[in-house]
Amino acid sequence: MISLTDSQKIGMGLTGFGVFFLFFGMILFFDKALLAIGNILFVAGLAFVIGLERTFRFFFQKHKMKATSFFLGGVLVVLIGWPIIGVVLEVYGFFLLFRGFFPVVVGFIRRIPVLGSILNLPFISAYVDKAGESNTMV
């Protein structure tokens, strides 16, 4: 069992609520207010979970500046009031930022009984293997 500090527990809650509001905002036809709240809660929760200094170091590494600009630019565009364009920018930036974690996630999901068997189906396995490859370090 992993022990979490109180601020990390708060961060997990904020991140969870942020993901919920982002998902709910997309389901409700890209509602600007819900997406803005979700973005703010997600980024604040991330800062609480890993700490402010590590959050800044993660986002502002030299080789991740393109991804960070797309992700944070998408957040800004959503806050300005163009939710569809902002979400597209955010998703692209998110995949660029976290592509180093995808092999770990794919390996973990393949060990889950039902999901693993689905990912190992012949026509799905090729796409999952390609998504699970990573040539960059995190």
Secondary structure by P-SEA (a helix, b strand, c coil): cccccaaaaaaaaaaaaaaaaaaaaaaacccaaaaaaaaaaaaaaaaaaccaaaaaaaaccccaaaaaaaaaaaaaaaaacccaaaaaaaaaaaaaacccaaaaaaaaaaacaaaaaaaacaaaaaaaaaaacccccc
